[in-house]
Amino acid sequence: MPSIARLTMALALVGAVAATPVQLDKRSSFTVEQVKHTTHLKNGAALKVKTLRKFGKEVPQELLDASENWANNNANILSADAGGSQGSDPAVPSDSYDSSYLSPVTVGSTTVHLDFDTGSADLWVFSSLQATSQLSGHDYYHTDASKVKSGYSWEISYGDGSGASGKVYADKVVVGPVTATSQAVEAATSVSSEFSQDTNTDGLLGLAFSTINTVSPQQQNTFFDTVKSQLAAPVFCANLKYHAAGTYDFGFIDSSKYTGPITYVNVDSSNGFWGFTATGYTVGTTTTKASLPGIVDTGTTLIYTDTAVVRAYYAKVSGAKNDSTQGGYIFPCTATLPNFAITIGGVAQTVPAKYINYAPLGDGTCFGGIQDDTGLGFSIFGDIFLKSKYVVHDKTSSTPRLGFAQQVGV
Ligand SMILES: *[C@@H]1O[C@H](CO)[C@@H](O)[C@H](O)[C@H]1NC(C)=O
């Protein structure tokens, strides 16, 4: 079994929640600041393994091997990394590769750090129901037996036997100034080692559509669906940052965080995701029309897209190659990269070239932030794309929509 989580052992900086002034109508709008999640080296193959698993796809053996090889080759670096602990300043504050973004959330009586994930719809959290050996390094939900939803359970499982499962509680969840008094909280009874070893992440807060929530016998609403009527407007905006902690705005659109217009497109939520179809892509200055059905997903680190798009991009990067031992495209770290854009609603949404250099592999080559979606069947515009964007997720009308704008200062 590949040890993805081992690779994400890292140091974290404690973040804070900053509330914007409360609206006169007493409905809320607020900003959640993320906690920085620093990682010193990244395993590109493991990222693809994780993404395929997340979307319920089969993982090719070749990719598992690439991930394992990487871990073995970097065992010395990883064990040094594992010395880090939560809440302290990084001992080696050198690099950070934005592998995930965490935000503080109070569940019941405890504040935990959750990965706000627009590509899933469960709010699951480490809990006191787990063996203490799994809780080391984590903050966790202290379950309250009086709040249990008896007969309810949840389970996320993957092809190789890894996963998480547990019981369901209706408890208080507080994000910023907004409280959901009876939110479905999915308390883990057990998690596989991939999860327990990633001491930064205490769970996930899903922001996709409630139709893909995994609770049975009855699906539960996401936190956003629970509180959206308390918000000044039923929107949230993702403002992830390059090598820095970003923010999520709930209930309002912060016009100080983007420049130019916001371009809106209707969302196809039939699969439970924030789906849309991009109509082209640009490499450097060359634009090509193409139909690229895909989703935005804050819980996916890279951009995974059509093979033809990926080839067109790396054709412009000298020395780039699709390296099966690394699980994707790599290039000399000194190579000059072109900008990349996808066309959304007729507007090119550009990712600056340097964002596409995801991480050095330690041997002078770097792992690309754009990789093929082989095995997925649709594009995932993950953090590499989102880090330069201000993205509005709008449920004001019956057809939800996404709005895209370029971040200020990008
Ligand atoms: C890269 O190689 C893998 C096989 O190792 C293949 O599945 C994938 O489609 C290739 N990607 C591109 C963009 O050619």
The ligand as an SDF file (V2000), in Angstrom:
LIG
                    3D

 14 14  0  0  0  0  0  0  0  0999 V2000
    1.7100    9.4070  -19.8370 C   0  0  0  0  0  0  0  0  0  0  0  0
    2.0140    8.0360  -19.7380 O   0  0  0  0  0  0  0  0  0  0  0  0
    1.0180    7.2200  -19.1400 C   0  0  0  0  0  0  0  0  0  0  0  0
    1.5530    5.8170  -19.0920 C   0  0  0  0  0  0  0  0  0  0  0  0
    2.7220    5.7870  -18.3610 O   0  0  0  0  0  0  0  0  0  0  0  0
   -0.2630    7.3130  -19.9520 C   0  0  0  0  0  0  0  0  0  0  0  0
   -1.2840    6.5880  -19.2970 O   0  0  0  0  0  0  0  0  0  0  0  0
   -0.6780    8.7600  -20.1030 C   0  0  0  0  0  0  0  0  0  0  0  0
   -1.8040    8.8710  -20.9290 O   0  0  0  0  0  0  0  0  0  0  0  0
    0.4640    9.5830  -20.6820 C   0  0  0  0  0  0  0  0  0  0  0  0
    0.0680   10.9730  -20.6930 N   0  0  0  0  0  0  0  0  0  0  0  0
    0.1240   11.7540  -21.7710 C   0  0  0  0  0  0  0  0  0  0  0  0
   -0.3130   13.1550  -21.5930 C   0  0  0  0  0  0  0  0  0  0  0  0
    0.5290   11.3630  -22.8530 O   0  0  0  0  0  0  0  0  0  0  0  0
  1  2  1  0
  1 10  1  0
  2  3  1  0
  3  4  1  0
  3  6  1  0
  4  5  1  0
  6  7  1  0
  6  8  1  0
  8  9  1  0
  8 10  1  0
 10 11  1  0
 11 12  1  0
 12 13  1  0
 12 14  2  0
M  END
$$$$
